[in-house]
Amino acid sequence: MKKTHIILMFLILSQTVDAQEEGVFQSFFFGGWDLQLIGTDNFYPTYLADPLAVRFDISRQQILSGSVDVQDGVNKGEGYLGKLSIKPATRISLLRISPKNNPRLGIEIDMGVALPITMRKTNHDLIALDGIYYMAIAGAPTEWLSLRLAKHHICTHRGEEFWAGSVNAPIDFDPRMFNLYVRDDVMFSAAIKPLYFTGRPVLNFLQVYSDFSAYIPGEGKIGVRQNKPNTQAYFIFQGGAEIEHYFKRKFLGGIFAALNVSAWQENNYSPNYSAMAGYIFPQAPDKRKFRIGINYYNGRWINNEFFNYHEEFIAFHLAADL
């Protein structure tokens, strides 16, 4: 599976080059409709503060507290060393139909892939390699509402640091740490821009959203659905809010702030908090953006192999909508 992840990583990086053009490989007009094949715009937004979102980002994390020390020597009074996370990712609109007179409305087949790579901050030894994949039907029936129904998959692999059994964590050994976490679920998502109704585009800077994910036991078109080791933990709830403000002088860019809260049944619905704020480099609004900022996280380990442990960190964050 790691070989598959490496191949996908190269495909993602090659896709990011093409994504800069914001174009499509082919576009057809028929009647009052526009049909686009293989585009780089998506109707449904990518959440800013969601740590598992399909977004290209780099995060340098300073651990504030955690229940896995990753060889940090915290039991010896040395503190936490921290982590470096690099997440190659891309989203593609496979097929998109929209009214010719308003391309911001319509329906599409949307897919995305992300490969979070987590390393120790000091020597970049691999801690974990995850895979996040989805295929979805998404759309925007109005300019203030976006909807998506997705088949969502998460899988994870322990890094080289943990197979030798050399980690001295401030916890008892837990055999569940070697279960190679996998989750297949169905996700329904909705995002709303409530200030659209002010009628003033300059005030339309707020977006709120929510997700509901459910694991459904059984077999689908692409095989048996898995949810290990948490076979009986069916549900995930997530919601959040985010704002973006662009300066009047476009060359100054903009600023953003976002909050994401989630609760997973496998963690007894304990809340996970992620907050982010920062600067948007100059870019036309509603286009793919490059961001820089500070991220605070407190909740279940983001690396899903350690789903049953807790971490809290503050991070310097770079993100690009590729």
Kinemage of the C-alpha trace (Angstrom):
@kinemage 1
@onewidth
@group {chain A} dominant
@subgroup {mainchain}
@vectorlist {calphas} color= white
{ca met a 1} P 0.000 0.000 0.000
{ca lys a 2} L 2.911 2.361 0.671
{ca lys a 3} L 4.032 1.892 -2.951
{ca thr a 4} L 0.569 2.933 -4.067
{ca his a 5} L 0.822 6.057 -1.898
{ca ile a 6} L 4.188 6.962 -3.442
{ca ile a 7} L 2.793 6.622 -6.975
{ca leu a 8} L -0.189 8.773 -6.041
{ca met a 9} L 2.135 11.375 -4.558
{ca phe a 10} L 3.894 11.854 -7.902
{ca leu a 11} L 0.534 12.112 -9.675
{ca ile a 12} L -0.612 14.767 -7.203
{ca leu a 13} L 2.534 16.824 -7.665
{ca ser a 14} L 2.179 16.690 -11.445
{ca gln a 15} L -1.462 17.743 -11.172
{ca thr a 16} L -0.550 20.804 -9.106
{ca val a 17} L 1.380 22.227 -12.052
{ca asp a 18} L -1.659 22.045 -14.325
{ca ala a 19} L -3.934 23.357 -11.587
{ca gln a 20} L -2.359 26.803 -11.727
{ca glu a 21} L -4.192 27.534 -14.988
{ca glu a 22} L -7.652 27.043 -13.445
{ca gly a 23} L -8.735 25.607 -16.783
{ca val a 24} L -10.363 22.502 -18.199
{ca phe a 25} L -9.200 19.948 -20.716
{ca gln a 26} L -12.430 20.173 -22.690
{ca ser a 27} L -15.563 22.320 -22.628
{ca phe a 28} L -18.791 21.941 -24.599
{ca phe a 29} L -21.819 24.206 -24.959
{ca phe a 30} L -25.277 22.867 -25.678
{ca gly a 31} L -28.412 24.916 -25.401
{ca gly a 32} L -28.096 27.120 -22.339
{ca trp a 33} L -25.667 24.767 -20.569
{ca asp a 34} L -21.904 24.391 -20.280
{ca leu a 35} L -20.380 20.906 -19.914
{ca gln a 36} L -16.778 20.789 -18.674
{ca leu a 37} L -14.548 17.726 -18.493
{ca ile a 38} L -11.556 17.447 -16.120
{ca gly a 39} L -11.535 20.897 -14.529
{ca thr a 40} L -9.709 22.403 -11.571
{ca asp a 41} L -12.572 24.449 -10.058
{ca asn a 42} L -14.952 22.806 -7.585
{ca phe a 43} L -18.416 23.794 -6.419
{ca tyr a 44} L -17.889 22.550 -2.864
{ca pro a 45} L -15.346 24.416 -0.691
{ca thr a 46} L -12.302 22.914 1.008
{ca tyr a 47} L -12.523 23.724 4.717
{ca leu a 48} L -9.714 25.935 5.970
{ca ala a 49} L -9.293 24.532 9.501
{ca asp a 50} L -10.206 20.876 8.893
{ca pro a 51} L -6.976 18.930 9.629
{ca leu a 52} L -8.102 16.036 7.367
{ca ala a 53} L -9.259 18.182 4.435
{ca val a 54} L -7.966 17.426 0.945
{ca arg a 55} L -5.667 20.449 0.702
{ca phe a 56} L -1.945 20.773 -0.030
{ca asp a 57} L -0.313 22.011 3.149
{ca ile a 58} L 2.833 22.021 5.253
{ca ser a 59} L 2.585 22.244 9.040
{ca arg a 60} L 5.448 22.602 11.525
{ca gln a 61} L 3.910 21.565 14.832
{ca gln a 62} L 5.136 22.408 18.317
{ca ile a 63} L 3.577 19.873 20.696
{ca leu a 64} L 1.989 21.374 23.811
{ca ser a 65} L 0.760 18.061 25.226
{ca gly a 66} L 0.300 14.533 23.935
{ca ser a 67} L -0.170 10.950 25.005
{ca val a 68} L 2.444 9.573 22.559
{ca asp a 69} L 5.901 11.061 22.921
{ca val a 70} L 7.375 9.904 19.548
{ca gln a 71} L 10.754 9.352 21.228
{ca asp a 72} L 10.684 12.894 22.584
{ca gly a 73} L 12.108 12.046 25.991
{ca val a 74} L 9.257 13.788 27.755
{ca asn a 75} L 9.544 11.302 30.645
{ca lys a 76} L 13.087 12.565 31.203
{ca gly a 77} L 12.070 16.199 31.496
{ca glu a 78} L 13.279 17.003 27.969
{ca gly a 79} L 9.914 18.143 26.605
{ca tyr a 80} L 8.362 17.444 23.192
{ca leu a 81} L 10.348 17.715 19.964
{ca gly a 82} L 7.413 18.371 17.673
{ca lys a 83} L 6.422 17.185 14.202
{ca leu a 84} L 6.613 18.203 10.562
{ca ser a 85} L 3.588 17.354 8.405
{ca ile a 86} L 3.624 17.569 4.597
{ca lys a 87} L 0.366 16.777 2.821
{ca pro a 88} L 0.442 16.573 -0.987
{ca ala a 89} L -3.156 16.845 -2.184
{ca thr a 90} L -5.315 17.781 -5.130
{ca arg a 91} L -8.993 17.988 -6.121
{ca ile a 92} L -10.388 17.452 -9.628
{ca ser a 93} L -13.779 18.139 -11.149
{ca leu a 94} L -14.258 15.173 -13.472
{ca leu a 95} L -17.495 16.393 -15.031
{ca arg a 96} L -19.292 19.689 -14.434
{ca ile a 97} L -22.597 21.008 -15.799
{ca ser a 98} L -23.575 24.620 -15.188
{ca pro a 99} L -25.885 27.255 -16.722
{ca lys a 100} L -24.093 29.197 -19.439
{ca asn a 101} L -25.186 32.495 -17.910
{ca asn a 102} L -24.012 31.605 -14.359
{ca pro a 103} L -21.033 29.221 -14.056
{ca arg a 104} L -21.157 29.507 -10.241
{ca leu a 105} L -24.218 27.219 -10.197
{ca gly a 106} L -24.481 23.597 -11.293
{ca ile a 107} L -23.577 20.008 -10.474
{ca glu a 108} L -20.366 18.003 -10.807
{ca ile a 109} L -18.544 14.764 -10.120
{ca asp a 110} L -15.757 15.697 -7.723
{ca met a 111} L -12.786 13.625 -6.569
{ca gly a 112} L -9.831 14.280 -4.293
{ca val a 113} L -6.776 12.626 -2.807
{ca ala a 114} L -4.403 13.630 0.009
{ca leu a 115} L -1.369 11.810 1.409
{ca pro a 116} L -0.443 13.261 4.825
{ca ile a 117} L 3.189 12.499 5.694
{ca thr a 118} L 4.180 13.085 9.337
{ca met a 119} L 7.828 13.216 10.452
{ca arg a 120} L 9.764 14.053 13.587
{ca lys a 121} L 10.817 17.687 13.521
{ca thr a 122} L 14.437 17.040 14.464
{ca asn a 123} L 15.535 14.371 11.996
{ca his a 124} L 12.504 13.939 9.695
{ca asp a 125} L 12.145 10.240 10.509
{ca leu a 126} L 8.772 8.972 9.299
{ca ile a 127} L 6.070 8.674 11.979
{ca ala a 128} L 3.023 7.912 9.840
{ca leu a 129} L 1.766 7.978 6.248
{ca asp a 130} L -1.975 8.324 5.697
{ca gly a 131} L -4.213 8.224 2.651
{ca ile a 132} L -7.428 10.237 2.284
{ca tyr a 133} L -9.562 9.667 -0.814
{ca tyr a 134} L -13.075 10.577 -1.895
{ca met a 135} L -15.419 10.515 -4.883
{ca ala a 136} L -18.484 12.753 -4.726
{ca ile a 137} L -21.478 14.269 -6.394
{ca ala a 138} L -21.470 17.962 -5.524
{ca gly a 139} L -23.245 21.083 -6.600
{ca ala a 140} L -24.385 24.623 -5.974
{ca pro a 141} L -28.146 25.035 -6.463
{ca thr a 142} L -27.859 28.696 -5.385
{ca glu a 143} L -24.982 31.116 -4.874
{ca trp a 144} L -25.288 30.842 -1.075
{ca leu a 145} L -25.515 27.026 -0.730
{ca ser a 146} L -23.182 24.151 -1.679
{ca leu a 147} L -23.935 20.436 -1.173
{ca arg a 148} L -21.885 17.250 -1.496
{ca leu a 149} L -22.493 13.504 -1.103
{ca ala a 150} L -19.219 11.582 -0.995
{ca lys a 151} L -17.794 8.094 -0.644
{ca his a 152} L -14.898 8.781 1.720
{ca his a 153} L -11.915 6.589 2.628
{ca ile a 154} L -9.119 6.944 5.189
{ca cys a 155} L -6.229 4.502 5.622
{ca thr a 156} L -3.037 4.825 7.606
{ca his a 157} L 0.383 3.204 7.949
{ca arg a 158} L 2.825 3.346 10.805
{ca gly a 159} L 6.189 4.910 10.044
{ca glu a 160} L 9.618 3.364 10.436
{ca glu a 161} L 10.067 4.786 13.930
{ca phe a 162} L 7.554 2.427 15.513
{ca trp a 163} L 8.218 -1.063 14.189
{ca ala a 164} L 11.428 -1.500 16.189
{ca gly a 165} L 9.615 -0.999 19.480
{ca ser a 166} L 12.011 1.744 20.579
{ca val a 167} L 9.434 4.373 21.534
{ca asn a 168} L 9.356 5.312 25.211
{ca ala a 169} L 5.890 6.794 25.504
{ca pro a 170} L 4.249 8.038 28.744
{ca ile a 171} L 1.524 5.393 28.274
{ca asp a 172} L 1.188 1.661 28.655
{ca phe a 173} L 1.646 -0.391 25.496
{ca asp a 174} L -1.596 -0.676 23.577
{ca pro a 175} L -1.869 -3.481 20.961
{ca arg a 176} L -4.466 -1.416 19.058
{ca met a 177} L -1.603 0.773 17.883
{ca phe a 178} L -0.753 -1.922 15.336
{ca asn a 179} L -4.160 -2.308 13.710
{ca leu a 180} L -3.466 -0.198 10.579
{ca tyr a 181} L -6.523 2.033 10.815
{ca val a 182} L -8.986 1.957 7.878
{ca arg a 183} L -12.341 3.683 7.532
{ca asp a 184} L -14.831 3.698 4.625
{ca asp a 185} L -17.854 5.897 5.039
{ca val a 186} L -20.498 7.969 3.307
{ca met a 187} L -20.348 11.702 3.965
{ca phe a 188} L -23.051 14.320 3.452
{ca ser a 189} L -21.870 17.943 3.562
{ca ala a 190} L -23.509 21.353 3.360
{ca ala a 191} L -21.907 24.828 3.291
{ca ile a 192} L -23.852 28.078 3.575
{ca lys a 193} L -22.918 31.744 3.142
{ca pro a 194} L -25.498 33.391 5.439
{ca leu a 195} L -24.409 37.000 4.737
{ca tyr a 196} L -25.241 36.575 1.041
{ca phe a 197} L -28.709 37.840 1.897
{ca thr a 198} L -27.372 41.288 2.805
{ca gly a 199} L -27.162 41.915 -0.928
{ca arg a 200} L -23.690 43.417 -0.541
{ca pro a 201} L -20.834 41.290 -1.945
{ca val a 202} L -18.327 43.058 0.300
{ca leu a 203} L -20.126 41.631 3.351
{ca asn a 204} L -20.353 38.078 1.981
{ca phe a 205} L -17.243 36.937 3.861
{ca leu a 206} L -18.682 34.293 6.234
{ca gln a 207} L -19.166 30.591 5.504
{ca val a 208} L -20.574 27.969 7.880
{ca tyr a 209} L -20.619 24.239 7.163
{ca ser a 210} L -21.385 20.827 8.581
{ca asp a 211} L -20.610 17.182 7.742
{ca phe a 212} L -22.287 13.957 8.735
{ca ser a 213} L -20.324 10.754 8.088
{ca ala a 214} L -21.617 7.220 8.556
{ca tyr a 215} L -19.933 3.841 8.187
{ca ile a 216} L -22.365 1.395 6.582
{ca pro a 217} L -21.302 -2.266 6.963
{ca gly a 218} L -21.408 -4.399 3.862
{ca glu a 219} L -20.044 -4.461 0.333
{ca gly a 220} L -20.221 -1.862 -2.410
{ca lys a 221} L -19.218 -1.563 -6.056
{ca ile a 222} L -15.540 -1.247 -5.169
{ca gly a 223} L -15.346 -3.936 -2.498
{ca val a 224} L -16.016 -4.673 1.147
{ca arg a 225} L -16.291 -1.543 3.310
{ca gln a 226} L -13.911 -1.497 6.262
{ca asn a 227} L -13.874 0.236 9.634
{ca lys a 228} L -11.039 -1.234 11.637
{ca pro a 229} L -10.431 -1.530 14.448
{ca asn a 230} L -13.673 0.317 15.306
{ca thr a 231} L -16.308 -1.866 13.646
{ca gln a 232} L -19.130 -0.577 15.853
{ca ala a 233} L -18.217 3.139 15.701
{ca tyr a 234} L -20.442 4.317 12.869
{ca phe a 235} L -20.675 8.111 13.039
{ca ile a 236} L -18.645 11.324 12.731
{ca phe a 237} L -20.030 14.843 13.148
{ca gln a 238} L -18.176 17.942 12.037
{ca gly a 239} L -18.944 21.633 11.693
{ca gly a 240} L -17.220 24.958 11.461
{ca ala a 241} L -17.130 28.561 10.373
{ca glu a 242} L -14.626 30.607 8.393
{ca ile a 243} L -14.219 34.170 7.236
{ca glu a 244} L -12.123 35.712 4.472
{ca his a 245} L -11.566 39.431 4.016
{ca tyr a 246} L -9.801 40.919 1.002
{ca phe a 247} L -8.251 44.362 1.107
{ca lys a 248} L -9.537 47.011 -1.294
{ca arg a 249} L -6.140 47.152 -2.967
{ca lys a 250} L -5.944 43.679 -4.507
{ca phe a 251} L -2.156 43.565 -4.451
{ca leu a 252} L -2.327 43.512 -0.620
{ca gly a 253} L -4.107 40.125 -0.530
{ca gly a 254} L -6.394 39.317 2.384
{ca ile a 255} L -6.787 37.762 5.820
{ca phe a 256} L -8.712 34.737 7.076
{ca ala a 257} L -9.809 33.016 10.293
{ca ala a 258} L -11.465 29.613 10.730
{ca leu a 259} L -12.723 27.230 13.412
{ca asn a 260} L -13.421 23.518 12.950
{ca val a 261} L -15.003 21.217 15.558
{ca ser a 262} L -15.507 17.471 15.118
{ca ala a 263} L -16.687 14.538 17.246
{ca trp a 264} L -16.023 10.872 16.378
{ca gln a 265} L -17.976 7.995 17.863
{ca glu a 266} L -14.765 5.935 18.063
{ca asn a 267} L -13.445 8.520 20.556
{ca asn a 268} L -16.697 8.594 22.549
{ca tyr a 269} L -17.645 11.863 20.810
{ca ser a 270} L -14.917 13.833 22.564
{ca pro a 271} L -14.654 17.197 20.755
{ca asn a 272} L -11.664 17.998 18.554
{ca tyr a 273} L -10.859 21.683 18.033
{ca ser a 274} L -8.880 23.249 15.215
{ca ala a 275} L -8.487 27.024 14.836
{ca met a 276} L -6.531 28.885 12.193
{ca ala a 277} L -5.834 32.484 11.203
{ca gly a 278} L -3.483 34.108 8.758
{ca tyr a 279} L -2.779 35.901 5.503
{ca ile a 280} L -3.974 35.185 1.963
{ca phe a 281} L -1.421 36.083 -0.688
{ca pro a 282} L -2.709 38.346 -3.491
{ca gln a 283} L -5.126 36.360 -5.632
{ca ala a 284} L -8.490 37.027 -7.235
{ca pro a 285} L -11.388 36.160 -4.877
{ca asp a 286} L -13.031 32.765 -5.427
{ca lys a 287} L -9.857 31.418 -7.061
{ca arg a 288} L -7.406 28.889 -5.677
{ca lys a 289} L -5.366 30.507 -2.924
{ca phe a 290} L -2.022 30.337 -1.158
{ca arg a 291} L -2.213 30.953 2.601
{ca ile a 292} L 0.161 31.337 5.500
{ca gly a 293} L -0.884 31.329 9.141
{ca ile a 294} L -0.947 29.914 12.658
{ca asn a 295} L -2.912 26.781 13.560
{ca tyr a 296} L -3.983 25.569 17.024
{ca tyr a 297} L -5.233 21.991 17.427
{ca asn a 298} L -6.537 20.068 20.461
{ca gly a 299} L -8.095 16.622 20.036
{ca arg a 300} L -7.557 13.074 18.752
{ca trp a 301} L -4.258 12.427 17.035
{ca ile a 302} L -4.523 13.614 13.435
{ca asn a 303} L -2.494 10.590 12.303
{ca asn a 304} L -5.267 8.022 12.378
{ca glu a 305} L -3.041 5.129 13.403
{ca phe a 306} L -3.033 6.836 16.823
{ca phe a 307} L -6.763 7.661 16.783
{ca asn a 308} L -7.209 6.655 20.431
{ca tyr a 309} L -4.610 9.121 21.746
{ca his a 310} L -4.677 12.846 22.317
{ca glu a 311} L -2.481 15.690 21.078
{ca glu a 312} L -2.407 19.456 21.424
{ca phe a 313} L -0.146 21.647 19.330
{ca ile a 314} L 0.402 25.051 17.819
{ca ala a 315} L 1.769 25.151 14.288
{ca phe a 316} L 3.167 27.394 11.599
{ca his a 317} L 1.082 26.581 8.550
{ca leu a 318} L 1.357 26.926 4.754
{ca ala a 319} L -1.547 25.848 2.550
{ca ala a 320} L -2.340 25.961 -1.169
{ca asp a 321} L -5.586 25.151 -2.974
{ca leu a 322} L -4.081 22.957 -5.682
